[in-house]
Amino acid sequence: MIKFFRNFLRLLWRVWFVIVAAVPILIGLPVIYYSIAFDKQKLFTWLKHAWGSWVLFWMGFRVKADNQATIDPHQSYVIIGNHTSVMDIMVLLKVIKLPFVFVGKIELSKIPIFGYLYKKSNVMVDRKSPRSRKEVYTQVVDFVKKGNSLAIYPEGGVPDPSVFLAPFKNGAFRIAIEHKLPIIPMVYYDNKRKYPYDIFKGSPGTLRVKILPVIQTDQLTLDDVDELRDFAYNLIYTELMNDQLSKEFKTLKTG
């Protein structure tokens, strides 16, 4: 009976997330559309930051950020991190004040209203299509020229819960080298535990995130893609393994 009641409350919490995330979009739709249609970058950046902060607050999450990076507000970056939960996106929107776009899966564009806005303001990729993956490299040029950074989760999606950190794909690192963009690595410690994709697990609380020092790419060539990818992977993996809560969660899932 206790388990049933707990699961019922968690299910309500997940429904509450949909409401909390959707209401600001519906109310602010004219302003959001205006900021996208007329390329009002500062306004759109503020709207995204406010939305992420709103969702986190009303879901009962407090973000504790450890920023070790020196970030130039006039520079474009490639922002990467381990992908564990939908809350990764909300935390990113809250703690990174730079104008940036997501390089995300095309499936999100099918969500009513949100999908339209997402498609208009981000780079869409169909991971099943080699042609679509190639087109990403040309699509990012326009966004970068406008001063945007790029947010990419190099695992290629949220891995199975039993996977501690999936292998990184080359895309983010190839883009960073081709466009001479520094990389901002981020580590999400708690999102997988506090808001997993299992709707009957998770709870409000503190979400810790660390922004690691910037990785420079201006001296690298495409021959260095694999080495850069592995370097970034090892940075994030080591941070997770050095964190006791993350390590215990890994043992719980795989042990």
C-alpha positions as CSV (number, residue, x, y, z in Angstrom):
1,M,0.0,0.0,0.0
2,I,2.8,2.4,0.9
3,K,4.6,1.6,-2.4
4,F,1.4,2.2,-4.4
5,F,0.8,5.6,-2.7
6,R,4.5,6.6,-3.3
7,N,4.2,5.6,-7.0
8,F,0.9,7.5,-7.3
9,L,2.5,10.7,-5.9
10,R,5.5,10.3,-8.3
11,L,3.1,9.9,-11.2
12,L,1.3,13.1,-10.2
13,W,4.7,14.8,-10.0
14,R,5.5,13.8,-13.6
15,V,2.1,15.1,-14.8
16,W,2.9,18.3,-12.8
17,F,6.1,18.6,-14.9
18,V,4.1,18.6,-18.1
19,I,1.9,21.4,-16.8
20,V,4.7,23.4,-15.4
21,A,6.7,23.2,-18.6
22,A,3.7,23.9,-20.9
23,V,2.0,26.8,-19.2
24,P,4.8,29.4,-19.7
25,I,5.1,28.4,-23.4
26,L,1.4,28.7,-24.0
27,I,1.1,32.1,-22.1
28,G,4.3,33.5,-23.7
29,L,3.7,32.1,-27.2
30,P,3.4,35.6,-28.9
31,V,6.6,36.9,-27.3
32,I,8.5,33.6,-28.0
33,Y,7.4,33.6,-31.6
34,Y,8.4,37.3,-32.0
35,S,11.8,36.6,-30.5
36,I,12.4,33.8,-33.0
37,A,10.8,35.3,-36.1
38,F,12.7,38.6,-35.7
39,D,15.9,37.1,-34.4
40,K,15.8,38.9,-31.0
41,Q,18.7,36.9,-29.6
42,K,19.0,38.6,-26.2
43,L,15.2,38.3,-25.6
44,F,15.1,34.6,-26.6
45,T,18.1,33.8,-24.4
46,W,16.4,35.4,-21.4
47,L,13.2,33.6,-22.1
48,K,15.0,30.2,-22.2
49,H,16.8,31.0,-19.0
50,A,13.5,32.1,-17.3
51,W,11.8,28.9,-18.5
52,G,14.5,26.6,-17.2
53,S,14.5,28.4,-13.9
54,W,10.7,28.3,-13.6
55,V,10.5,24.5,-14.3
56,L,13.2,23.7,-11.8
57,F,11.7,25.8,-9.1
58,W,8.2,24.4,-9.4
59,M,9.5,20.9,-9.7
60,G,11.2,21.3,-6.3
61,F,14.8,21.4,-7.6
62,R,17.6,23.6,-6.3
63,V,20.6,23.9,-8.6
64,K,24.1,24.0,-7.0
65,A,26.6,25.0,-9.7
66,D,30.4,24.8,-9.4
67,N,31.7,27.0,-12.3
68,Q,35.4,26.4,-12.9
69,A,35.3,27.8,-16.4
70,T,36.3,31.3,-17.6
71,I,33.7,32.0,-20.2
72,D,33.9,35.0,-22.6
73,P,30.4,36.3,-23.3
74,H,31.5,37.4,-26.8
75,Q,32.8,33.9,-27.8
76,S,30.9,31.0,-29.2
77,Y,31.4,27.6,-27.7
78,V,30.4,23.9,-28.0
79,I,28.8,22.9,-24.7
80,I,28.8,19.2,-23.9
81,G,27.9,17.1,-21.0
82,N,26.7,13.7,-19.8
83,H,23.1,13.1,-20.8
84,T,21.0,11.6,-18.0
85,S,17.6,13.2,-17.8
86,V,15.3,15.9,-19.3
87,M,16.5,18.0,-16.3
88,D,19.9,18.3,-18.0
89,I,18.3,20.7,-20.4
90,M,16.6,22.8,-17.6
91,V,19.9,23.0,-15.6
92,L,21.8,24.0,-18.7
93,L,19.2,26.7,-19.5
94,K,19.6,28.0,-16.0
95,V,23.3,28.1,-15.5
96,I,24.6,29.0,-19.0
97,K,23.7,32.6,-19.8
98,L,25.2,32.6,-23.3
99,P,23.0,32.5,-26.4
100,F,23.1,29.0,-27.6
101,V,21.1,26.5,-29.6
102,F,20.7,22.7,-29.2
103,V,21.8,20.2,-31.8
104,G,19.0,17.8,-31.0
105,K,17.0,14.9,-32.3
106,I,14.4,15.6,-34.9
107,E,11.7,13.6,-32.9
108,L,11.3,16.6,-30.6
109,S,10.0,18.7,-33.5
110,K,6.8,16.5,-33.5
111,I,5.6,17.7,-30.1
112,P,2.7,20.1,-30.6
113,I,3.6,23.8,-30.3
114,F,6.9,23.1,-28.5
115,G,8.1,21.1,-31.5
116,Y,7.5,24.0,-33.9
117,L,9.4,26.5,-31.7
118,Y,12.2,24.0,-31.1
119,K,12.6,23.3,-34.8
120,K,12.7,27.0,-35.6
121,S,15.3,27.8,-33.0
122,N,17.6,24.8,-33.0
123,V,19.5,22.5,-35.3
124,M,17.6,19.3,-35.9
125,V,19.2,16.0,-36.8
126,D,17.8,12.7,-37.8
127,R,20.3,10.2,-36.3
128,K,19.0,7.5,-38.6
129,S,19.8,9.5,-41.7
130,P,23.5,9.8,-42.8
131,R,22.4,12.8,-45.0
132,S,20.8,14.6,-42.0
133,R,23.9,14.0,-39.9
134,K,26.1,15.5,-42.6
135,E,23.8,18.5,-43.0
136,V,24.3,19.4,-39.4
137,Y,27.8,20.6,-40.1
138,T,26.5,23.2,-42.6
139,Q,23.4,24.2,-40.5
140,V,25.5,25.2,-37.5
141,V,27.4,27.8,-39.6
142,D,24.5,30.3,-39.6
143,F,23.9,29.9,-35.9
144,V,27.6,30.4,-35.0
145,K,27.9,33.5,-37.3
146,K,25.1,35.0,-35.3
147,G,27.1,34.5,-32.1
148,N,25.4,31.4,-30.8
149,S,27.0,28.6,-29.0
150,L,26.0,25.0,-29.6
151,A,24.8,22.6,-27.0
152,I,25.4,18.9,-27.9
153,Y,25.1,15.8,-25.8
154,P,27.8,13.6,-27.3
155,E,26.4,10.3,-26.0
156,G,23.8,10.8,-28.8
157,G,20.8,10.6,-26.4
158,V,20.0,9.4,-22.9
159,P,21.5,6.0,-22.6
160,D,20.0,3.0,-20.8
161,P,19.8,3.6,-17.0
162,S,22.3,0.8,-16.5
163,V,24.9,2.7,-18.5
164,F,27.1,4.9,-16.4
165,L,28.4,7.0,-19.3
166,A,27.9,5.9,-22.9
167,P,30.8,6.3,-25.4
168,F,30.9,9.8,-27.0
169,K,30.2,10.2,-30.7
170,N,32.5,12.4,-32.8
171,G,30.0,15.0,-34.0
172,A,30.5,17.6,-31.3
173,F,34.3,17.4,-31.5
174,R,34.4,17.6,-35.2
175,I,32.2,20.7,-35.2
176,A,34.4,22.3,-32.5
177,I,37.6,21.7,-34.5
178,E,36.2,22.7,-37.8
179,H,34.8,26.0,-36.5
180,K,37.7,26.6,-33.9
181,L,35.1,26.7,-31.1
182,P,36.3,26.1,-27.5
183,I,34.5,23.4,-25.6
184,I,32.7,23.8,-22.3
185,P,32.4,20.4,-20.5
186,M,29.6,20.0,-18.0
187,V,29.0,17.3,-15.5
188,Y,25.5,16.5,-14.1
189,Y,25.9,14.4,-10.9
190,D,22.3,14.0,-9.6
191,N,19.8,14.3,-12.5
192,K,19.8,10.6,-13.3
193,R,18.9,9.8,-9.6
194,K,16.6,12.7,-9.0
195,Y,14.6,12.7,-12.2
196,P,15.2,9.5,-14.2
197,Y,13.1,8.3,-17.2
198,D,11.4,5.8,-15.0
199,I,8.3,7.7,-14.0
200,F,8.0,5.9,-10.7
201,K,11.4,7.0,-9.4
202,G,13.0,10.3,-8.5
203,S,12.3,13.1,-6.0
204,P,12.8,16.8,-5.6
205,G,16.1,18.0,-4.1
206,T,19.4,19.5,-5.1
207,L,20.9,19.0,-8.6
208,R,24.6,19.5,-8.6
209,V,26.4,20.5,-11.8
210,K,30.1,21.3,-12.5
211,I,31.3,23.5,-15.4
212,L,34.8,22.3,-16.1
213,P,37.6,24.5,-17.5
214,V,37.3,25.3,-21.2
215,I,39.0,23.1,-23.7
216,Q,40.7,25.1,-26.5
217,T,40.6,23.7,-30.0
218,D,42.2,26.4,-32.1
219,Q,45.5,24.5,-32.5
220,L,43.8,21.2,-33.4
221,T,43.0,19.6,-36.8
222,L,40.5,16.9,-37.8
223,D,43.2,14.3,-37.2
224,D,42.8,15.1,-33.5
225,V,39.0,14.4,-33.3
226,D,39.4,11.0,-31.7
227,E,41.9,12.2,-29.2
228,L,39.8,15.3,-28.3
229,R,36.7,13.1,-27.9
230,D,38.5,10.6,-25.6
231,F,40.0,13.5,-23.6
232,A,36.6,15.0,-23.0
233,Y,35.0,11.7,-22.2
234,N,37.7,10.9,-19.6
235,L,37.3,14.3,-18.0
236,I,33.6,13.7,-17.4
237,Y,33.9,10.1,-16.5
238,T,36.6,10.9,-13.9
239,E,34.5,13.6,-12.3
240,L,31.5,11.2,-12.0
241,M,33.7,8.4,-10.6
242,N,35.2,10.8,-8.0
243,D,31.7,11.7,-6.8
244,Q,30.6,9.3,-4.1
245,L,26.8,9.6,-4.9
246,S,27.4,9.0,-8.6
247,K,29.7,6.0,-7.8
248,E,27.1,4.5,-5.5
249,F,24.4,4.9,-8.1
250,K,26.6,3.2,-10.7
251,T,27.2,0.3,-8.3
252,L,23.4,0.1,-7.6
253,K,22.6,-0.1,-11.3
254,T,25.3,-2.5,-12.4
255,G,26.2,-4.5,-9.3
